Amino acid sequence: MSTAPPIILWFRKDLRLDDNLALTAAVETGRPVLSVYILDDSDPTIAPLGGAQLWWLHHSLLSLKKSLRAAGNDLVLRRGPWEKVLGELIASTGADAIYVNRLHDPAGLEKKRSFADAQAARGVKVAAFDGQLLHDPRRLTTGSGGSFRVYTPFWNAFQRQHEPRPPVDAPAKIQKFPSPPESDDLDSWNCLPTKPNWALHFKESWTPGEPAALEKLQEFIEGPLDTYKTDRDFPAKTATSCLSPHLALGEISPFRIWHATRGLDDISREDLIHFRKELVWREFCYHLLFHFPDLAEKNWNARFDALTWKKDSKRFHAWTRGMTGYPIVDAGMRQLWRDGIMHNRVRMIAGSFLIKDLLIDWREGERWFRDTLVDADAASNPANWQWVAGTGADASPFFRVFNPVLQGEKFDKSGDYVRSFVPEIARLPDKFIHRPFDAPADVLRKAGVELGKTYPHPIVNHAEARDRALGAYDAVKRGD
Ligand SMILES: Cc1cc2nc3c(=O)[nH]c(=O)nc-3n(C[C@H](O)[C@H](O)[C@H](O)COP(=O)(O)OP(=O)(O)OC[C@H]3O[C@@H](n4cnc5c(N)ncnc54)[C@H](O)[C@@H]3O)c2cc1C
């Protein structure tokens, strides 16, 4: 076994061996590799992760450790400020290089730069590689050299740029450092909820880890991709890839996904392009975050600072619990709580309800999603919330207020989605499944529904709430 100093491979949001350029480069040096994951509660680019994602992280790290061991390596876990932990590891192992994959999240960039400079001065090389994104937000610019504000020109420029590079296979063997430092016990991080164990059902929907992510990609290509464009908006169908939580912690590379969807003769071009366009929405969100680091805190469009939000903890609570009296909103919020996920169409409906019907600040919704989504993402979450709010780049206009009843009737016509998450109204006929408040008394009785008792009355009247939202928006238009 080599006695050469190790290269520290610092895993962050790239919990995979496949298409991991930092790992491949470290292996190619022929030197031992010390694989490390640091849980740093003080660094917003790494943690604190929300509760649901911590559950995911726990299982993902177990999976990564297993894969590393199978390749002859292992994983050291440490908790604490990353610069301190890395400093300790360098001191105790004599490592003279840190290899890491870039996070295109500008938070803490200065700290990272000064850390790299300080290490370089001590003879420790910090080498950064790409793999989180298909595009480089520093390099993809508009004709005038600026950043993009609208998706379509971004997509066009992305396509013109070049075909994303092919993914790199996982190394078969990763040389181990013979005397690795002690690792934390993962259980001591308490990432899993206990009292109560609200993540009880997560395992029914999810298997975290790289092998499951690659399998899911294959299943998607062989199945739902074929009808992606037509079916992706219907929450009762299994029509999308469900890859977002795997992408969020980097268990799968976007390059692997991109190239797996190349040259598929049996898939229509429309479905393929549509899927790729969605994948590139993720790129666009990171592009926005890179150029507007306050995406989760400030209105991207400062005109909306004039909007007056309501502080309404009672209604916010009803929204989080799926007790608004609007079945499609409630189904989505309960899916989120039970499975750590919500269908994209329903995210838009539930988000619009919070912002426009309840006039509650989009930032409160963003925070709730951040804590409860297994795919919570530093770019996609705030960018999409701002899109729904109308405050963001290329956003849905504020005056576009989703009608939760009509949206439900359009995208969950037979009520299958609502019935699976709101069982107390499951016996209502299709005609009233999205509007129990319009059902005649005998229909409610027959279905065993007692409004206000077994299922709530609507917490707001949508038509009135819509008018109120548009009234509040007037202040923005006037430039108050
Ligand atoms: C209010 C709101 C909050 C959201 N928060 C998040 C979040 O925290 N994390 C997250 O990954 N997505 C978020 N989204 C986007 C979207 O809902 C999810 O990416 C999608 O539901 C994931 O399902 P999928 O993997 O089956 O997607 P697919 O339809 O299979 O799409 C493939 C991939 O493309 C990307 N993608 C698709 N749609 C979007 C989109 N609108 N924006 C950015 N990327 C997209 C995702 O990485 C996704 O995995 C949010 C959307 C809304 C409306």
The ligand as a MOL file (V3000), in Angstrom:
LIG
                    3D

  0  0  0     0  0            999 V3000
M  V30 BEGIN CTAB
M  V30 COUNTS 53 58 0 0 0
M  V30 BEGIN ATOM
M  V30 1 C -43.1270 26.2320 -5.7480 0
M  V30 2 C -42.1730 25.2380 -6.3730 0
M  V30 3 C -41.0530 24.8120 -5.6650 0
M  V30 4 C -40.1440 23.9150 -6.2380 0
M  V30 5 N -39.0620 23.5030 -5.5100 0
M  V30 6 C -38.1590 22.6580 -6.0680 0
M  V30 7 C -37.0190 22.2230 -5.3350 0
M  V30 8 O -36.7810 22.6130 -4.1910 0
M  V30 9 N -36.1720 21.3380 -5.9380 0
M  V30 10 C -36.3830 20.8860 -7.2210 0
M  V30 11 O -35.5910 20.0810 -7.7200 0
M  V30 12 N -37.4290 21.3100 -7.9380 0
M  V30 13 C -38.3340 22.1690 -7.4100 0
M  V30 14 N -39.4270 22.5670 -8.1420 0
M  V30 15 C -39.5110 22.1710 -9.5680 0
M  V30 16 C -40.2800 20.8830 -9.8660 0
M  V30 17 O -41.5010 20.8500 -9.1860 0
M  V30 18 C -39.4940 19.6170 -9.5450 0
M  V30 19 O -38.1860 19.7180 -10.0670 0
M  V30 20 C -40.1670 18.3840 -10.1550 0
M  V30 21 O -41.4670 18.2510 -9.6380 0
M  V30 22 C -39.3540 17.1690 -9.8520 0
M  V30 23 O -39.9850 16.0200 -10.3370 0
M  V30 24 P -39.2440 15.1000 -11.3870 0
M  V30 25 O -37.8640 14.8110 -10.9440 0
M  V30 26 O -40.1390 13.9210 -11.6330 0
M  V30 27 O -39.1990 16.0450 -12.6480 0
M  V30 28 P -39.1450 15.7570 -14.2070 0
M  V30 29 O -40.3980 16.3070 -14.8030 0
M  V30 30 O -38.8240 14.3620 -14.5010 0
M  V30 31 O -37.9740 16.7170 -14.6860 0
M  V30 32 C -36.6040 16.2830 -14.7160 0
M  V30 33 C -35.7550 17.1950 -13.8840 0
M  V30 34 O -35.8090 18.5070 -14.4030 0
M  V30 35 C -35.7110 19.4520 -13.3460 0
M  V30 36 N -36.9180 20.2780 -13.3230 0
M  V30 37 C -38.1500 19.9700 -13.7500 0
M  V30 38 N -38.9920 21.0100 -13.5730 0
M  V30 39 C -38.2570 21.9960 -13.0120 0
M  V30 40 C -38.5470 23.3180 -12.5920 0
M  V30 41 N -39.7670 23.8710 -12.7120 0
M  V30 42 N -37.5540 24.0400 -12.0450 0
M  V30 43 C -36.3030 23.5330 -11.9050 0
M  V30 44 N -35.9770 22.2910 -12.2960 0
M  V30 45 C -36.9390 21.5370 -12.8390 0
M  V30 46 C -35.5990 18.6590 -12.0620 0
M  V30 47 O -34.2460 18.5450 -11.7270 0
M  V30 48 C -36.2010 17.3220 -12.4370 0
M  V30 49 O -35.7490 16.2650 -11.6470 0
M  V30 50 C -40.3550 23.4540 -7.5680 0
M  V30 51 C -41.4920 23.8830 -8.2750 0
M  V30 52 C -42.3900 24.7710 -7.6820 0
M  V30 53 C -43.5860 25.2150 -8.4840 0
M  V30 END ATOM
M  V30 BEGIN BOND
M  V30 1 1 1 2
M  V30 2 1 2 3
M  V30 3 2 2 52
M  V30 4 2 3 4
M  V30 5 1 4 5
M  V30 6 1 4 50
M  V30 7 2 5 6
M  V30 8 1 6 7
M  V30 9 1 6 13
M  V30 10 2 7 8
M  V30 11 1 7 9
M  V30 12 1 9 10
M  V30 13 2 10 11
M  V30 14 1 10 12
M  V30 15 2 12 13
M  V30 16 1 13 14
M  V30 17 1 14 15
M  V30 18 1 14 50
M  V30 19 1 15 16
M  V30 20 1 16 17
M  V30 21 1 16 18
M  V30 22 1 18 19
M  V30 23 1 18 20
M  V30 24 1 20 21
M  V30 25 1 20 22
M  V30 26 1 22 23
M  V30 27 1 23 24
M  V30 28 2 24 25
M  V30 29 1 24 26
M  V30 30 1 24 27
M  V30 31 1 27 28
M  V30 32 2 28 29
M  V30 33 1 28 30
M  V30 34 1 28 31
M  V30 35 1 31 32
M  V30 36 1 32 33
M  V30 37 1 33 34
M  V30 38 1 33 48
M  V30 39 1 34 35
M  V30 40 1 35 36
M  V30 41 1 35 46
M  V30 42 1 36 37
M  V30 43 1 36 45
M  V30 44 2 37 38
M  V30 45 1 38 39
M  V30 46 1 39 40
M  V30 47 2 39 45
M  V30 48 1 40 41
M  V30 49 2 40 42
M  V30 50 1 42 43
M  V30 51 2 43 44
M  V30 52 1 44 45
M  V30 53 1 46 47
M  V30 54 1 46 48
M  V30 55 1 48 49
M  V30 56 2 50 51
M  V30 57 1 51 52
M  V30 58 1 52 53
M  V30 END BOND
M  V30 END CTAB
M  END
